[in-house]
Amino acid sequence: MESKFEHQLVLWPADDLNLRLQRVRRLMSEAGLDAVLLSDNTNAFYITGRVIRGYIYIENSGRTLFFVRRPSGLLGDNIHQIRKPEDITAILGNTAARTIGLELDSLAYSMVERLRKVFPDSEIGNASPVMRGARAVKTPLEIYLITESGVKQTEAYRHIPHLYQEGMTDIEFQIEIERELRLGGCLGQFRVTGDDMEIYMGNVLTGDNADAPSPYDFAMGGAGASPSLPVGADGTIIRPNAVVMVDVNGNFNGYMTDMTRCYSAGEPSAEAVKANELSRKICHAVADAAVAGAAASDLYKMAVAMADEAGMAQYFMGHRYQAGFIGHGLGITINEAPVLAPRSRDVLEAGNVIAVEPKFVIPGVGAVGVENTFVVQPSGPAKCLTLAPEEIVNLQ
């Protein structure tokens, strides 16, 4: 029997939605915005729990209105069916806000100019930093959903050693891993903020392909299977005793976890084991220091100092190309705030969800290291949500 709930526009419980809107409105006030008009899929999902084609209009001290183009027939309060953005004017009348924030970081220039004409008497500001800041601190429901993704991703990773067959290429191995994840409920979608990074379901690297630079600001590179997607597995045969780094999709409900583990087709080299143990040590030292109020840049400096002290700085976060961060926020997208980078101004808050990924690329060995997803707690160290074994697991 069809449920009425399936046709509700807003799928989040009222108390959770209120927490989201309170944070958005507080950040709107700090940014001097009287309203925001949202249309990006990420922000639509954040506010409603679904993707719609249309606009969400949030007043700083007042209404939340939904101007929906598609789908039709959704149920709830303050829903207005429109054909084009110009229809919004007739609905708002003379109540349009004085200053309206648009998602200037993601909205096409032509649409920005069109919306300026829709609101000729309003000053246009940037809503993108507001929404990025709002999404950085998760509600209890969001943490629950991320935790659920972590449990399911961890379970899928436990099956990875049984998917390998001797003579496989990295691409063949990745396909089997992707199949396992999809059968376990993974949505397959890898949402990335911005248009300067692309990836399909994750990254599997073995051998010197790990040292192939990618144009994207990822910790690991890889040539990829085609210049149209130049990252990750490239068809390299997995050699005996070679390390395989697996960093694949943890999106099971619209909220993601990020986890990397290493595997070996036989006994890994002593150098690989040493690097992996150092990665684990750095990862959990950073997590222990990732308390509310900690500066993200200090966590980065701690990780770099530990790698340098161990004599591994030249391989840390890459070799031919080194990424400029050791961790990042995540949630609906894989690259949210805060960012653990040397010039980051972010300060950790309780409810931040961060991925910490201190990895190494060693010529002749490949990519080695772990990545875990953590929740910043109101007090004490961050809590780990990705619990697959961290040692290099034998595939045989």
C-alpha positions in Angstrom: 0.0 0.0 0.0 1.3 3.4 -1.0 2.3 5.6 2.0 1.3 9.2 2.2 4.8 9.8 3.7 6.3 8.9 0.3 4.8 12.1 -1.1 5.8 14.4 1.7 8.2 17.1 0.5 10.1 17.3 3.8 11.2 13.9 5.0 13.1 14.9 8.0 11.4 14.9 11.4 10.2 18.4 12.5 12.7 18.6 15.4 15.6 17.7 13.2 14.5 20.2 10.5 14.2 22.9 13.1 17.8 22.3 14.2 19.0 22.6 10.6 17.0 25.8 10.0 18.2 27.3 13.3 21.8 26.9 12.3 21.1 28.2 8.7 19.4 31.3 10.1 22.1 32.0 12.7 24.7 31.9 9.9 22.5 34.0 7.7 22.4 36.7 10.4 26.2 36.6 10.7 26.5 37.0 6.9 24.0 39.8 6.8 21.4 37.9 4.7 17.7 38.4 5.1 16.9 35.3 3.1 18.5 32.6 1.0 17.2 31.0 -2.2 18.6 27.4 -2.5 18.5 25.2 -5.6 21.6 23.0 -5.3 20.9 19.3 -4.9 23.1 19.0 -1.8 21.3 21.8 0.0 17.9 20.6 -1.2 18.6 17.2 0.3 20.0 18.9 3.5 16.7 20.9 4.0 14.1 18.4 2.8 15.6 14.9 2.8 15.0 14.6 -1.0 16.3 16.1 -4.2 13.8 18.4 -6.0 14.0 20.7 -9.0 13.1 24.1 -7.8 14.0 26.5 -5.0 13.9 26.7 -1.2 13.4 30.2 0.1 14.4 30.6 3.8 13.7 33.9 5.5 16.0 34.9 8.4 13.1 35.5 10.7 10.0 34.0 9.2 8.9 31.5 6.6 10.4 28.6 4.7 8.8 28.4 1.3 9.2 25.7 -1.4 8.9 26.6 -5.0 8.8 23.3 -6.8 9.1 22.6 -10.5 9.5 18.8 -10.3 8.2 16.5 -9.1 4.5 17.6 -8.8 2.0 16.5 -6.2 4.3 16.8 -3.1 2.6 17.4 0.2 3.3 19.7 3.0 3.2 23.4 4.1 4.2 26.4 2.0 4.6 24.4 -1.2 4.1 26.4 -4.5 4.2 24.6 -7.9 6.0 26.8 -10.4 7.1 26.4 -14.1 10.0 29.0 -14.0 11.8 31.1 -11.4 10.0 34.2 -12.6 6.8 32.7 -11.0 8.4 33.3 -7.6 7.8 37.0 -7.9 4.1 36.7 -8.1 3.9 34.4 -5.1 6.1 36.6 -2.9 4.6 39.9 -4.1 6.2 42.8 -2.3 7.6 40.6 0.5 10.9 39.7 -1.2 13.8 40.2 1.2 16.1 43.2 1.0 19.3 40.9 0.8 19.0 37.5 -0.7 21.8 34.9 -0.7 22.2 32.7 -3.8 24.6 29.7 -4.0 27.2 31.7 -5.9 29.8 29.0 -5.6 27.8 26.5 -7.6 25.1 28.4 -9.5 25.7 29.1 -13.2 26.4 32.7 -14.0 23.5 32.8 -16.4 21.1 31.7 -13.7 22.6 34.2 -11.2 21.8 37.0 -13.7 18.3 35.6 -14.3 17.6 35.5 -10.6 18.9 39.1 -10.2 16.1 40.1 -12.6 13.6 38.1 -10.6 14.6 40.1 -7.5 15.5 43.6 -9.0 15.0 45.4 -5.7 17.1 43.0 -3.6 20.8 43.0 -3.0 22.4 39.6 -3.9 24.8 37.9 -1.5 26.5 34.5 -1.3 24.6 31.7 0.5 27.3 29.1 -0.3 29.4 29.8 2.8 26.3 29.8 5.0 25.2 26.4 3.8 28.7 24.9 4.0 28.9 26.2 7.6 25.5 24.9 8.4 26.2 21.4 7.1 29.5 21.2 8.9 27.9 20.6 12.3 25.7 17.6 12.2 22.4 17.1 13.9 21.8 13.9 16.0 19.9 12.4 13.1 22.7 13.1 10.6 25.2 11.5 13.0 22.9 8.5 13.2 22.8 8.2 9.4 26.6 8.6 9.0 27.1 6.0 11.7 24.7 3.7 9.8 26.8 4.2 6.6 29.9 3.4 8.6 28.5 0.1 9.9 27.6 -1.0 6.4 30.8 0.2 4.8 32.8 -1.7 7.5 30.8 -4.9 6.8 31.5 -4.6 3.1 35.2 -4.1 3.7 35.3 -7.3 5.8 34.4 -9.2 2.6 37.1 -7.6 0.4 39.8 -10.3 1.0 37.4 -13.0 -0.3 36.9 -11.1 -3.6 40.4 -11.3 -4.8 41.6 -13.9 -7.4 45.1 -14.4 -8.4 46.0 -12.5 -11.6 43.4 -9.8 -11.2 44.0 -6.3 -12.3 43.3 -3.4 -10.0 40.2 -2.5 -12.1 38.8 -6.1 -11.9 39.4 -6.1 -8.2 37.6 -2.7 -7.8 34.6 -3.9 -9.8 34.2 -6.8 -7.4 34.5 -4.5 -4.5 31.9 -2.1 -6.0 29.6 -5.0 -6.6 29.9 -6.1 -2.9 29.1 -2.5 -1.8 26.1 -2.2 -4.1 24.7 -5.5 -2.9 25.1 -4.2 0.6 22.9 -1.2 -0.1 25.5 1.4 -1.2 23.9 4.0 -3.4 27.0 4.3 -5.5 26.8 8.1 -5.6 29.9 10.1 -4.7 28.8 13.7 -4.2 31.6 16.2 -4.4 31.2 19.9 -3.7 32.4 22.0 -6.6 33.1 21.1 -10.2 36.9 20.6 -10.0 36.9 17.0 -8.7 35.4 13.9 -10.1 35.5 10.2 -9.0 33.5 7.0 -9.6 32.8 5.0 -6.4 36.3 5.4 -5.0 40.0 4.7 -5.5 41.9 1.3 -5.7 45.6 1.6 -6.2 48.5 -0.8 -6.5 52.1 -0.5 -7.4 53.6 2.6 -8.9 50.3 3.7 -10.3 49.8 5.2 -6.9 52.5 7.7 -7.8 50.8 8.9 -11.0 49.7 12.5 -10.3 46.1 13.3 -10.7 44.8 16.8 -11.5 42.4 16.6 -8.5 43.4 17.6 -5.0 43.1 14.0 -3.7 45.6 12.5 -1.2 46.2 9.7 -3.7 46.4 9.9 -7.5 46.5 7.1 -10.0 46.3 7.4 -13.8 42.8 6.0 -14.1 41.4 3.9 -16.9 40.9 6.9 -19.2 42.1 10.5 -19.5 38.5 11.5 -19.1 38.6 10.3 -15.5 42.3 10.5 -14.6 42.3 9.0 -11.1 42.6 5.6 -9.6 43.0 2.1 -11.0 44.6 1.9 -14.5 44.6 -1.9 -15.2 47.8 -2.8 -13.4 48.0 -6.5 -12.5 48.2 -7.0 -8.7 51.6 -8.6 -8.2 52.4 -11.1 -5.5 53.1 -9.4 -2.2 52.1 -6.0 -3.6 50.0 -3.7 -1.4 46.6 -2.7 -2.7 45.0 0.5 -1.2 41.2 0.5 -1.2 39.3 3.8 -0.6 35.8 3.2 -1.9 32.3 4.5 -1.4 30.5 4.6 1.9 27.2 6.3 0.9 24.3 4.1 2.0 21.6 6.7 2.8 22.7 10.1 1.4 25.3 10.5 4.1 28.9 9.3 3.6 31.7 7.7 5.6 35.2 7.6 4.2 37.5 4.6 5.0 40.8 3.4 3.5 42.4 0.0 4.2 45.3 -1.8 2.6 45.5 -5.4 1.5 48.3 -7.6 0.1 48.4 -10.6 -2.2 50.9 -12.3 0.1 53.3 -11.0 2.7 53.7 -7.2 2.4 57.2 -5.7 2.6 58.6 -4.6 5.9 58.6 -1.0 4.5 54.8 -1.2 3.7 54.0 -2.6 7.2 56.1 0.2 8.8 54.3 2.9 6.8 50.9 1.5 7.6 51.7 1.4 11.3 52.9 5.0 11.2 49.7 6.0 9.4 47.6 4.3 12.1 49.6 6.0 14.8 49.1 9.4 13.2 45.4 8.9 12.4 44.5 8.1 16.0 46.8 10.7 17.5 45.0 13.3 15.4 41.6 11.9 16.5 42.7 12.1 20.1 43.5 15.7 19.6 40.4 16.4 17.6 38.5 17.9 20.4 35.9 20.7 20.3 37.9 24.0 20.1 41.0 22.5 18.4 42.3 24.4 15.4 42.3 22.3 12.2 45.6 23.7 11.2 47.2 22.5 14.4 46.0 18.9 13.7 47.6 19.2 10.3 50.9 20.3 11.7 50.8 17.5 14.3 50.5 14.9 11.5 53.3 16.4 9.4 55.6 16.6 12.4 55.0 12.9 13.2 55.7 11.9 9.6 58.9 14.1 9.6 60.1 12.6 12.9 59.7 9.1 11.5 61.8 10.1 8.4 58.8 9.7 6.1 58.0 13.3 5.2 59.0 12.9 1.5 56.3 10.2 1.0 53.6 11.8 3.2 50.3 12.5 1.4 51.9 11.7 -1.9 55.4 11.6 -3.5 55.5 13.2 -6.9 52.6 15.3 -5.8 51.7 15.9 -2.2 48.1 16.8 -1.2 47.8 19.9 1.0 45.6 18.4 3.7 45.5 15.4 6.0 41.7 15.3 6.6 38.4 16.9 5.7 34.8 17.1 6.8 32.2 15.0 5.1 28.5 14.3 5.2 26.2 14.8 2.2 29.4 15.5 0.2 32.8 14.1 0.6 34.6 17.4 1.0 32.8 19.5 3.6 34.1 21.7 6.4 36.3 21.6 8.4 39.5 21.0 6.4 42.6 19.8 8.2 45.1 21.9 6.2 48.0 24.3 7.1 46.2 27.5 6.3 42.7 26.4 7.4 40.9 28.8 9.7 38.5 26.1 10.8 38.0 25.4 14.5 36.5 22.1 15.4 33.0 22.0 16.9 31.1 19.1 18.5 29.1 17.5 15.8 31.8 17.9 13.1 32.4 14.7 11.1 35.9 14.4 9.8 37.9 11.9 7.7 41.5 11.6 8.8 43.8 10.1 6.1 47.5 10.2 6.8 48.8 8.2 3.8 52.1 7.5 2.2 53.2 6.9 -1.4 56.5 5.0 -1.6 58.2 4.3 -4.9 58.4 0.6 -5.5 55.9 -0.1 -2.7 52.9 1.9 -3.6 50.2 3.6 -1.6 50.0 2.7 2.1 47.9 3.9 5.0 44.5 4.1 6.6 41.6 6.5 6.7 38.9 6.7 9.2 35.7 8.8 9.8 35.4 10.4 13.2 32.7 12.4 15.0 33.9 15.3 17.2 32.4 14.9 20.6 31.2 17.6 23.1 34.2 16.5 25.3 37.1 14.1 24.8 38.6 12.6 21.7 36.7 12.1 18.4 34.8 8.8 18.0 35.6 6.5 15.2 32.8 5.2 13.0 34.8 3.0 10.5 35.9 -0.1 12.3 37.4 -2.5 9.8 40.7 -4.0 10.8 43.5 -1.5 10.2 46.5 -3.8 9.6 47.4 -4.8 6.1 45.1 -7.8 5.4 46.4 -10.8 3.3 44.2 -11.4 0.3 45.2 -15.1 0.1 
